[in-house]
Amino acid sequence: MKKVVHLQKKLKIFFRKRWEIMLFNLMTLIFLILVLFIIKKMGFGNYGKKIIVRNYLDVSLSEENKIFIKIKKKLFHLIEREKTYEIKYIRGKNNIGEIKEYFDVALKDQDFIIKEINSSKFFDFQKKAIILLRNPISVLNKIPINFLPETELKSLIYEMAEFEIVEIEKSDFKTFFEKMLYLKFKKLGEKYEEKNY
């Protein structure tokens, strides 16, 4: 009888410990999901890798005036494959000719950088990007692009907006950091209006 009681006690302790471990694991999982959600909403995890690209294949406009750039990308530094990116934060004005002309001048026969941007929507798998040019006279040319300060990179979306080739897509600025970026565009627009007043 004593053995049975002792065994029951041992089983109770065992199951209580198992339950505590399961509860702890569940709480940890909920906490991690919450942290990932905050990271996603704030925009910390939105920016992916930077890729150096030489030349581009094509640029096109969708029916909604979204701009798509087609490039050749090296896979594992060996195999080349075509990749299409949607250029984020801007949209065309039914002016594909102007956009192609600008890209031919700005990007033909020179290296440029594609900075990948992960969508803030969980089920949006279309790769988005912004296009950057490296400062050609920089003393930091030997530094890998992922460690380059933003001041050494020129974003083409600013220039395209300044030349009025594109419109700023306000709905793309969703995360905290993107809203800060939108303020820069707003200031750019205000400066342009003052200049032409």
N, C-alpha and C positions, 0 to 999 in steps of 0.2 A: 504493500500500500504506500509506504514511504517513498519507494522508488518511483511509483506512478506520479505522486504529487511532485516529487523532485523533477521528473521529466516534464511534467506540465509547466512548471515554473521556468524551466530552461527553454521550452518552446515559446512561452509567452515573451520572454526576454529576447529570443531570437527574432520573432515576428515583429516585436516593437522596434528593434534596431533596424530591421529591413524596411519597415514603414517610415522610420525617421530618415534613412538614407534616400528612399524614393522621394520623400517630400523635399529634402534638401536638393536633390537633382532637378526636381520639377521647378523649384524656386530659382535655381541657377539658370535653367533654360529660359524661364520667363524674363529674368533679368537681362540675359544676353540678347533676347529678341527685342526687348525694350531699348537696349543700347544701340543695336543695329538700326532700329526704327529712327532713333534720334540722329544717328550718323547720316542716314539717308535723307532725312528732312532738313538737316542743317547744310547738307551738301559736301560734307567732308570726304565721302567716298565716291563722289560723282566723277572726279577726274581720273582717267585711266592713264595708260602709258603714252609717251610721245614717240612718234616714228619719223625718221628722216626719209623723205621721198624725193626722188629726182623726176621732175616733170609730172604732168598729169595727163590722163587719157581723154577725159571728156567732162563737161559740166552740163547739167540739164535742170529744167524746172518742172515741177509737178503741176497738176491742175490747181492745187492750193498755193502755188507760187513758192513752194519749198525748194531750196537749192540743193542739188546733189552733185557731188564730185566723185569721179571714178579715177582710181589710181592703181598702180601696180605695186604690190606689197610683197616683200620677201618673207617667206615662211622658214623659220630656223636658219636664216641667212643662206638658203640654198634654192628653194623652189619659189618662183615668182607666181603670184596669182592676183587676179583683179579683185578689187574691193571697192564698194560704194559707200560713201558716208553722206549723211544729211548734215549740212552746215547749220549749226545751231545759232540761235539768237537773231538771225536775219531772214528775210524773205525777199523774193524778187518782185518786180512790178510789171510782169508780162514783158520783160525786156531781156530775153535770153541772149540776144546779139550783143548788147552792152556788157553783160556779165562775162560772156566768152572773150570779148575783146580785152576786158580788164584782166582776166585770168591769163590770157596769152602774154600780156605785157609783164604782169607781176610774177608769173610762175614758170613760164617757158624756159627750158634749158638752165634751170638753177635748182639747188636743193631748197626744200622748204619742210616745215615740220607740221605733221598732223597730230593734234592733241586730242585723244579720244575722250569722249564724255559719256558716261553711263547715264541712261535715262532714269529719272526719278520715279517713273512708273514701273511697277514690278514686271508687267507682261509686255513691255515695249522692247523688242529685240533689234530694231533698226539702229545700227551704229551711228552715233552723232559725233561731230568733231568741230574744232575751230582750227583755222590755218594760221601758222606763225612763221615769221621770217627771222632768221638770226641776224644780229648786227654784224655786217661784213667786216668792219674795222675793229671789232672787239678784241681786247687782249685776253679774253676768256674763251677763245675759239677751241682750245684743246680740252676744255671741260666738257664731260658728257652732258647731253641736252637735258637729262632729268635733274641735273644739279645746277642748271643755269638759272640765275635770278630772272624774274619776269621783266625787269628793266632792260635786259639784253635781248628780249624777244619782241618783235613787232606783230601785233594782231591785225590781220587784213580786214576784219569786220569793222574796225574803227574807220579805216581809210575808205572802205566801200560806202559806209554810212555818210562820211564827210563828203564824198563825191556824189551823194544822192543816187547811187546805183541801186541800193537796196533800202528796205524799210526795216526798222527794228521790230522784232517779234516779241511784244511785251509779255505774251502768255508763256514764253520759254523761261522767264525769270521767276522760278518758284522757290528755290531754297534761299537760305539766309545770305550765302555768299553771292548767289546770282542776283539777288535784290541789290546788294552793294555794287555789283557790276553795272546794273541797270542805271544807278545814280550817275555813274561815269558817262553813260550814253546820253542821259538827260542833260548833263552839263555840256556835253559836246554839241547837242542840238540847240541849246540856249546860246552857246557861243556863235554857232553858225547863223542863227536868226539875228543876233546883234550885229554880226559882220555885214549881213545883207539888208539891214534896216535902213 
